[in-house]
């Protein structure tokens, strides 16, 4: 039995307010919760049993999959206290079924959209008789990441903290958040305490002569941890730049059958429009996510933004790189600047936020 663990316990603080009430892996990406895209990819790789390593709002994962009837068994390992990446993996490993100490266990971070061939990673792991195989990806500027240099055989030499200077960038290879562990390595991780695989488990294995290898690819890869990365990842799935078994042929937009889009509106760039949303005349939605039951009034423009469910955007308003929390209202003729995040339930009056000035007179003060 091929088994896997998905790390889904994080609070997703970089994506707030979207994650105030919803764990990051359950957010809607290209028409489905992100974790369903990962589950479909795991099933394509032959996985028959997956363990969710949960913590934050853990019960919502069981609700998401309570009616899941496909040929995959799902188990849930809940962290009562924060355990770090290694501790979470060790906690989830208790629910694995495979009896063999040498069995490969695929492990994924719950917020990485990747085009890597999971079967190829497992096959290379077994061919090298590895203790751990890490998927590594190359990035143009690795200074924001920990570096993972390898030798000519692919064996990992060290794990380096984020470099502070260009001279310290000895490689452009970084940890891509996908691993294959020998089961016995998982069982050796200390239980019931916080452990970091990046700072403790992997470096100790390398220092002790363990067989730790990198599987380096140039496949599509994106960390969905920030709002802009989140909307770009969703758009890339819709347009076909990234792939998922759950997404059909590439398109300019993914519009739910129950949504209403005016004939004069333009929905482009891989945007998604959720159930029962209403997109009014002359509206522009470009590379954005519009959630369920959202209304967008005439002439509004939404670029590279997320408008969460049950919200409304007033006429002639302009949003770029903005997050609008659920149950919010943005009145007419607002201009919301980049990086702005509106808390759930917020209400902005007409022309309440503008970058450019208006000719509207100030109200009389009595």
C-alpha positions in Angstrom: 0.0 0.0 0.0 1.4 3.4 -1.0 0.8 5.9 1.8 1.1 9.6 2.2 1.0 12.4 4.8 -0.2 15.9 4.1 0.8 18.7 6.5 -2.3 20.9 6.9 -2.0 22.1 10.5 -0.8 25.7 9.9 -2.9 28.8 10.7 -2.2 30.5 7.4 -1.6 33.8 9.0 -0.1 35.4 5.8 -3.5 34.8 4.1 -5.7 36.5 6.7 -8.6 37.3 6.7 -9.3 34.5 4.3 -8.0 32.0 6.9 -9.9 33.5 9.9 -12.5 30.8 9.6 -11.1 28.4 7.0 -7.8 26.5 7.1 -5.5 27.4 4.1 -5.8 24.0 2.4 -9.6 24.3 2.4 -9.6 27.6 0.6 -11.1 27.5 -2.9 -8.5 27.3 -5.7 -9.6 27.0 -9.3 -13.1 25.7 -8.4 -12.1 23.2 -5.6 -10.6 23.4 -2.2 -6.8 23.2 -2.6 -6.5 20.0 -0.7 -8.8 18.3 -3.1 -6.3 19.1 -5.9 -3.6 17.5 -3.8 -5.7 14.5 -3.1 -6.3 14.0 -6.8 -2.6 14.3 -7.5 -1.8 11.7 -4.8 -4.4 9.3 -6.2 -2.9 9.7 -9.7 0.4 8.6 -8.1 -1.1 5.4 -6.7 -1.6 6.5 -3.1 -4.3 4.4 -1.3 -4.1 5.8 2.2 -3.4 9.4 3.3 -3.1 10.9 6.7 -3.9 14.6 7.3 -1.6 16.1 9.9 -4.1 18.7 11.3 -4.3 21.2 14.1 -5.9 24.5 13.3 -9.7 24.1 12.8 -9.1 20.4 12.5 -12.7 19.3 12.4 -13.3 21.2 9.2 -11.2 18.7 7.3 -13.4 15.8 8.4 -16.5 17.9 7.3 -14.9 18.5 3.9 -14.4 14.8 3.3 -17.3 13.3 5.2 -19.0 12.2 1.9 -15.7 11.4 0.1 -16.4 8.1 -1.7 -13.4 7.7 -4.0 -11.0 4.8 -3.7 -8.8 6.4 -1.1 -8.8 6.0 2.7 -8.3 9.2 4.8 -7.1 9.3 8.4 -6.8 12.4 10.7 -3.9 13.0 13.1 -4.6 16.0 15.3 -1.9 18.0 17.1 -3.1 19.1 20.5 0.1 21.2 20.9 2.3 22.7 18.2 4.8 20.0 17.1 6.6 21.7 14.1 7.0 20.0 10.8 8.9 17.0 12.1 6.7 16.5 15.1 3.6 16.7 12.9 5.0 14.1 10.6 5.9 11.8 13.5 2.4 12.2 15.0 0.8 11.4 11.6 3.1 8.4 11.1 1.3 6.6 14.0 -1.7 6.1 11.7 0.2 4.6 8.8 -0.7 1.0 7.9 2.4 -0.2 6.1 4.2 -2.8 8.2 7.6 -2.5 6.4 10.3 -0.3 8.0 11.6 0.3 4.5 8.3 1.4 3.0 8.4 4.8 1.2 6.0 7.4 2.7 5.2 10.4 0.5 4.9 13.7 2.5 3.5 17.0 1.1 3.3 20.5 2.5 -0.4 21.5 2.4 0.2 24.9 0.6 2.5 24.1 -2.3 1.2 23.9 -5.9 3.6 21.8 -7.8 3.9 20.0 -11.2 6.4 17.5 -10.0 5.8 13.8 -11.0 5.2 12.1 -7.7 5.7 8.6 -9.1 9.1 9.7 -10.4 10.2 11.0 -7.0 9.1 7.7 -5.3 10.9 5.6 -8.0 14.1 7.6 -7.7 13.9 7.2 -3.9 13.7 3.5 -4.2 16.3 3.2 -6.9 18.8 5.0 -4.7 17.9 3.1 -1.5 17.5 6.5 0.1 16.6 7.3 3.7 15.0 10.6 2.5 14.4 12.1 -0.9 13.5 15.8 -1.1 12.0 17.4 -4.1 14.2 20.5 -4.9 13.3 23.3 -7.2 15.5 26.1 -8.7 14.5 29.7 -8.1 16.0 32.8 -9.7 16.6 34.5 -6.3 17.1 32.0 -3.5 17.9 34.5 -0.8 14.3 34.2 0.7 14.7 30.4 1.1 16.9 27.8 2.8 19.4 26.3 0.3 20.0 22.6 -0.3 23.2 22.0 -2.2 23.8 18.5 -3.7 26.8 16.7 -5.2 27.0 15.3 -8.7 25.2 12.1 -7.6 22.3 14.1 -6.2 23.3 13.5 -2.5 22.4 16.4 -0.2 25.5 18.0 1.2 24.0 20.4 3.7 21.0 22.5 4.7 21.8 26.2 4.7 19.8 29.0 6.3 18.6 31.9 4.3 21.7 33.6 2.8 22.2 37.3 3.6 24.5 38.1 0.6 24.8 37.0 -3.0 28.1 35.4 -2.2 26.4 33.0 0.3 24.1 31.7 -2.5 26.1 28.5 -3.2 23.2 27.0 -5.1 19.8 28.0 -6.5 18.2 24.8 -5.2 15.6 25.1 -2.4 13.4 22.7 -0.5 10.1 22.4 -2.5 8.0 20.9 0.3 7.7 17.3 -1.0 9.5 14.4 0.6 9.7 10.6 0.5 10.8 9.1 3.8 11.9 5.6 4.6 9.3 4.5 7.2 12.0 3.8 9.8 13.2 7.4 9.5 9.8 8.6 10.5 9.7 6.3 13.4 13.0 7.6 14.7 11.8 11.2 14.9 11.2 12.1 18.6 7.6 11.9 19.6 5.4 14.4 21.5 7.7 17.4 21.2 8.3 20.1 18.6 10.7 19.0 15.9 11.7 20.8 12.6 12.7 18.4 9.8 14.5 21.3 8.1 16.6 22.3 11.1 16.9 19.1 13.0 15.9 15.8 11.3 17.5 16.4 7.8 20.8 18.0 9.0 21.3 15.2 11.6 20.7 12.6 8.9 23.3 14.2 6.6 25.8 14.7 9.4 25.4 11.0 10.4 26.0 9.7 6.9 22.3 9.1 6.1 21.3 8.6 2.5 19.6 11.9 1.8 19.1 12.8 -1.8 17.6 15.6 -3.8 15.2 15.2 -6.8 15.8 18.4 -8.7 13.3 19.5 -11.3 12.2 22.6 -13.2 8.5 21.8 -12.9 5.9 24.4 -12.1 6.2 25.3 -8.4 4.5 28.0 -6.2 4.0 28.5 -2.5 0.4 29.7 -2.1 1.1 31.3 1.3 0.5 34.9 0.4 -2.6 36.5 -1.2 -0.9 37.4 -4.5 0.7 33.9 -4.8 -2.7 32.4 -3.9 -4.6 34.2 -6.7 -1.8 33.6 -9.2 -1.7 29.9 -8.4 -5.5 29.6 -8.9 -5.3 31.5 -12.2 -2.4 29.3 -13.4 -4.5 26.2 -12.9 -7.4 27.7 -14.9 -5.2 28.9 -17.8 -3.2 25.6 -17.9 0.2 26.9 -16.8 -0.2 24.6 -13.8 -2.2 21.3 -14.0 -4.6 19.4 -11.7 -6.7 16.3 -12.4 -9.7 18.4 -11.2 -9.3 21.2 -13.8 -10.4 20.7 -17.4 -9.0 22.3 -20.5 -7.2 25.6 -20.2 -9.5 28.7 -20.2 -9.6 32.4 -19.6 -12.0 31.9 -16.7 -13.8 29.3 -14.6 -17.3 30.4 -13.9 -19.7 28.4 -11.8 -22.9 27.3 -13.6 -25.0 29.1 -11.0 -23.2 32.4 -11.4 -24.6 35.3 -13.5 -22.2 37.3 -15.6 -23.4 40.2 -17.7 -22.7 40.0 -21.4 -20.7 43.2 -21.3 -18.5 42.1 -18.4 -15.0 40.7 -19.0 -13.7 37.9 -16.9 -10.1 37.0 -17.9 -6.7 35.9 -16.8 -7.8 32.6 -15.2 -10.3 34.2 -12.8 -12.8 32.1 -11.0 -16.4 33.2 -10.2 -18.1 31.3 -7.4 -21.6 29.9 -7.0 -24.5 32.4 -7.2 -22.1 35.3 -7.8 -23.5 38.2 -9.8 -21.1 40.1 -12.1 -22.7 43.3 -13.4 -22.5 45.3 -16.7 -19.0 46.5 -17.8 -17.3 44.8 -14.9 -13.7 43.7 -15.3 -12.4 40.7 -13.3 -8.8 39.8 -14.2 -6.7 37.1 -12.6 -8.9 37.2 -9.5 -11.0 35.0 -7.2 -14.6 36.0 -6.7 -16.3 33.9 -4.1 -19.8 32.5 -3.6 -22.8 34.9 -3.4 -20.6 37.9 -4.2 -22.2 40.8 -6.2 -20.1 43.2 -8.3 -21.9 46.3 -9.5 -21.6 48.0 -12.8 -18.2 49.3 -14.0 -16.2 47.9 -11.1 -12.7 46.5 -11.8 -11.1 43.7 -9.8 -7.4 42.8 -10.6 -5.3 40.1 -8.9 -7.6 40.2 -5.9 -9.7 37.9 -3.7 -13.3 38.8 -2.8 -14.5 36.3 -0.3 -18.0 34.9 -0.1 -21.1 36.9 0.6 -19.5 40.3 -0.1 -20.4 43.1 -2.5 -18.4 45.6 -4.5 -20.0 48.9 -5.5 -20.2 50.4 -8.9 -17.1 52.0 -10.5 -14.9 50.7 -7.6 -11.3 49.6 -8.4 -9.4 46.9 -6.6 -5.8 45.8 -7.3 -4.0 43.2 -5.2 -6.6 43.5 -2.5 -8.2 40.9 -0.2 -11.8 41.5 0.8 -13.0 39.4 3.7 -16.3 37.6 3.8 -19.6 39.4 4.4 -18.0 42.8 3.5 -19.3 45.7 1.5 -17.3 48.1 -0.6 -19.4 51.0 -1.6 -19.4 52.7 -5.0 -16.4 54.6 -6.5 -13.8 53.3 -4.0 -10.1 52.9 -5.1 -8.5 50.2 -2.9 -4.7 50.3 -3.1 -2.4 47.3 -3.4 -1.8 45.1 -0.3 -5.0 46.3 1.4 -6.8 43.7 3.4 -10.4 44.2 4.5 -11.5 42.3 7.6 -14.5 40.1 7.5 -17.8 42.1 7.8 -16.2 45.5 7.1 -18.3 48.2 5.4 -16.7 51.0 3.3 -19.1 53.8 2.3 -19.2 55.2 -1.3 -15.9 57.0 -2.1 -14.7 56.1 1.4 -11.2 55.1 0.3 -9.6 56.7 -2.7 -6.1 57.1 -4.1 -7.1 60.0 -6.3 -9.2 63.0 -5.2 -12.8 63.6 -5.9 -14.9 66.6 -6.6 -17.6 65.6 -4.0 -18.1 68.2 -1.4 -17.4 67.4 2.2 -20.5 67.0 4.4 -21.6 69.9 6.5 -20.6 69.7 10.1 -23.2 71.0 12.6 
